[in-house]
Amino acid sequence: MSTPNAAITSFDALDDESDSLLAAAAAAAARCADHEQDSFVVIVRPNAHHEVVAGGGNGVLRAAVSVAAGAGNDRAWRDAPAGSTIETAPRSLPEVIAAAATGAGIRRVHTGRIDVDGTTFAVAMWFEASEIGTTEDARLAVLESLRHAAEQSARTAAREETEPAAAVTAAPLVDDAAPADGDARVFDSSDPRLDPVTGVLRAEMFEAVVEEYEDEDANLVMLDIDGYDELRATYGDEVVDLVLRRTADRLVTNSRRNDVIARLGDDRFVVLFHGVTRSDVLGIAKRLVGALHEPLDIDGGPADITATIAVAHQEGLVDLEEMIESASAAIESGKRAGAGRLVLAA
């Protein structure tokens, strides 16, 4: 993502085709600029280094939002739902915005935000002075366009990362587009970092990550395919390798590029997450359960599989080896209770 040297504040719709998020914000602002009495503002915050305010309508309101945003006063959107909107009374906004909104005769304000991997990329605010403002469908359409652009910007930013650790910890994909189920994910099977069957990190590479881990908290998910030995005995090595490959594809699709995904054993995988909360990881784990249990569509193979998934969390003095042992014990306990379970490690 291109990053300007200084903060940019514009009272006109920005149009930067080199940045998909700025272009989407500009397009949304232009569409909303026809309402002379109303004002629409998009705040784009891809990272901590720059901020862009684009809008149509009342310039005073856009200036007020810019001042509040520049001061770090995010009360206007902090509680807004991600991917949806909430109606707010002007008086509940930061003082500088409330004063401008009152002067402009604003009756109601709708706010919504776009989050990608826990980071707020964009906030949309509709200030309505007229009786008939934007419809809910129109607001959701704007947020959807911003969401697609934000995800594209996030992928671009991830590709541009050049930290030395990225060679080890980044998801090692030649093609980083999430594969459709049944499509082949592209990777270099000769890469010594990678498991040649699944294209995720080898166990040895994951051990190197564990040795260098220095964060003060950690979240990981471990999974075992249920009935793995029976699958190999029934369908043979070639089909089971496809099952393993499909499992890895679904892990990659449902994780982020900077999460560490590895194959630790025959049917055991692990995902180490960066910068997510414990509740976020529980949500991701539930999504993985659903994804892994979907039909496989492999010729001559099983219709589907189940997997036992363990979630481990640790704060303070992190010992990843201890977490892995705890997750392994939880997996074994879960398997004894029945297939396809999601369990929490002690």
N, C-alpha and C positions, 0 to 999 in steps of 0.2 A: 504494500500500500504506500502510495506517495505521501510524504509527510511534510507540510510546509514548515518553514523555520519559525514562524510566529503564529499566534492565534489569528484566525480569520473570522471576522464578523461581517455579515453582509445583510443589507436590508432588501436585497433583490435575490431572486432565485439563482442559486449557484449552478453552473453547468460545467462540470468537469468530467468528460467522458473517460479520462484515464483512471478515475476512481468510481467504481460502480455504485458505492454508497452515496457519494456526493451527487452523482448523476440522478439517482433515484430520489434523493431529497429535493433536488432542483425540479424534477418532473412533478413530484407531489405538490410542491409549493406553487408551481405554475398552474396546476389544475385547480387549486383552491383560491387563486388570486382574483377570481371573478366576483367574489362576494365583497362588495365595497365596504359594507358595515362590519364585516367579520374579519378575523385575522387567523392565519394558520402559520405555525412555526415548527420547524424541524430542527432539533439539536442533534448534531452528529458528533459522537465522541469515540472514535475508534481506539484511541489510546490516551495516555496521560499527556501527550506532547502537543496536541492541538485540538481545537474545538471549532466547530463551524455552526453558525446559526443561519438558516435559510428560511424565507417566509414570503407570504403574500398578504396584502391588506394593510392593517394599521402599523405604520413604522414605529410609533411610540411603544407599542406592545412588544414588537420585536426587539427594540432596544432594551426594554425592561427585562425581558427574558435573557438577553445576552449578558446584562449586568449580573443578574442572579446566577446564571450558569458560570460566568467567569469567577464569581466569588465563591464557587463551590456550594452554593445554597441549592440543594437538590430536593427540597421539600415538595416542590411542585410535581415531581415525578417519582420520587423514591418509593411511594406506596402504590403507584400505578401498576395494573396487572400486565405481565409480559404477554404480548401477542393479542391483547384486547384493550378496551378503553374503560375509563371510569369517569363519571361526571363529578365535577368539583365546583363549589361556590367560589367566586373570585376572591372573597375575603379570606379563604383558607390558604391562599398562595403566599409566597414570600412577599414581604411588604412592598418592595419595589414593583413587583408585578401586580399586586392587588391595587396599588394606587393608580397605575396606568390603566388597568382593566376597568376600574370604577369610573375614571375620567372618560373612557371610551364607551361607556354605557353597556359594558359586557354583562350579560345575564347568567351565562353558564360557561363552563370550561370543561372540555373533555381531554383527558391525557391518556397516553398509552406508551409503552416502551418496548424496545426490541432487545432481547438478550441473546448472546451467543456464548455458549460455554461459561455461563455465569458472569459475563461482562456486558454491561449496558452499552450497546453500539449506537442506538438512536432513540430519541424521545420525540413524540409528535404531540402538539398541543393545538386544539381547536378552540378559539375564543369566539363566542357567538353572541352578537348583539341583536340579531333579528329573531323573530318568532320562529322562523323555519331555518334551522341550521343544517349542517351536514347529517346525512342519515348514518345509521350504524353500519350498514353495508358499505357505504363509501369510506367510512373511517377504517373498517377492517381491511378494505382493499388497499388503502394506503399502507397500513402496517404490514400487510403481506408482501407488498413490493419492497418495502424497506427490509423485511426479514430476508428475502432472497438475496438482496444486494449485500446485506451485512454478512451473511454466510459466505458469499463469494469473496468479500473483502478479507474475512478471517482466514480463508484458505490461502489467499494471496500472501497475507502477512506471514503465515506459517511457512510458506515456501521460501520466503525471503530471510528467515532467521538464519544467522550464521554462527551462533555460539558453538564452541568446540564440542560441547556435550551433545549437540543435536545429532551428530553422526551415530551416536550410540542409542539415544533415547527416542528419537523421532520414529514414528511408524515407518518402516523401511519400504516404501512403495515407489515403484517407478511411475505408476499411474495412480495419483492420489484421489481420483474420483471414486466415490462410493459405488461399488459394483451392484448392479441389479441382481437379485437372487437368481442363481443359475449361470450368470456371466462369470468369465474368468477374471480374477484380479491379477494384474501384471506385476511380477517381481523377478529379480535375478536369482535364480536357484543356485548359481555358482558363488553368490556373495557369502563369504565365510561367516558373516554375522547372522545369517538367516538359516532357519530350519528349511531344508530344501523341499519338504512336502507341503508345508503350510505358508511359508513366506513371512512368518513372524520371527522374533528373535529366538536364537538358540538358548538353551538353558545356561550355557557358559557365559553368554553375553548378558543375560539377566543377572547372573551372579556378580558380574562386574558393576552393573547398575546398583545392586544391593550394597556392594562394598563402598561405593562413592556417595550413597544417599546421605544427605545432611539436613533435610527439612525437619521441622519440629512436630510435624504430624504426618500421618500417612493413611491412605485408604487403598485397599486392594480387593479384587475379586478373583477367586480361584474356582475353577470348574473341572469336573470329571464327566466324561460321557458315560451314561449308565449302560451296563451290559456290554462293555467294549470287547471283552474276550469272546463273547458269544457272537457279536457282530462279525469279528474277523473270522471265526470258525465257520460261520454261515455264508458270508458273502465274499471272503477272500481279501487278499492284501490290496488289490487295485481298487476295489469299490470302497474299502474302508479308508484308503488314502484320500479318496474323493470326499468322503464324509468329514475327515479331518480338515481338508482344505475348505470345505463349505463352512465348517464351524469357525475356522479362522477368519474367513470372509465376513461372517456375521459379527464377530467380535470387532473387526476393524470398522465395519459400517456403523456400529453402535458406540464407538469410542472416538476420541479426538486424536488429532495427529501427534500431539505431544504426550499422550498416554503411552506407557510402555507395555507392549503385548508380547508374551513369550510362551513357548511350548516347553513345559518342564519335564514331561514324560510322554509315554505312549499316547494317552488320552487326556492328559492334564494340561490346562492352560491357566495363565495368570495375567491379570491386567493391573498395573500399578498406575493410579490416577494422580494427576498434579492439579493443585489449586481447586479442589472441589470439597464440599462439606460432606459430613457423614450422611445427612439426609439425601444429598444429591446422589451419592453412590448407591444408596438403597434404591432410589428411583431408577438409576441406570441398570442395576442388577435385575430389577423386575422386568425392565425392557428386554434385557438379554435373555431372561427365561422365556419370554414370549417369542423372541426371534429364533432362538435355538430349537424351539419345539415346533416351528412351522414346517410344512412339507418340504422334503429334500429334492424331489424330482430328479433322482439319479437312476438311470437305466440299470436294471438288474440289481438295484440296491434297496435298502429299507425305505418305506414310505416316509418315515420321520424318525427322530431320536428324541431322547430326553437327556437332560444333564442335571447333575446335582451341583449347586452353586453356593459357595460360602463367601460372606462379606466380612472383612476384617478391618478394624479401625484402631489407630493408636495415636495418642497425644503425648506431648512432652518428650521424654527421651525415647526416640523411636528405635526399635530393634526389629528390622525387617525380617531377619531370620526367625525371630520369635513369632512374628506375625504369620509367616508362612507355615510354621509348625502348627500354630493355632488354627489356621484355615484348613490345613490338612486334616487335623483332628475333627473339625466341624464337618468336613466332607464325609469322612468315614461314619460319623454319627448320623448324618443325614441319609446316607445310603442304607443304613440299617433300618431307618424308619420308613423307607420307601423311595421310589425313583422320582426324579423331577422336582426335587425340593430346593427351596431357597433357605439357607440357614445362616445364623449369625455366629461368628467365631467368638470365643470367650475373650 
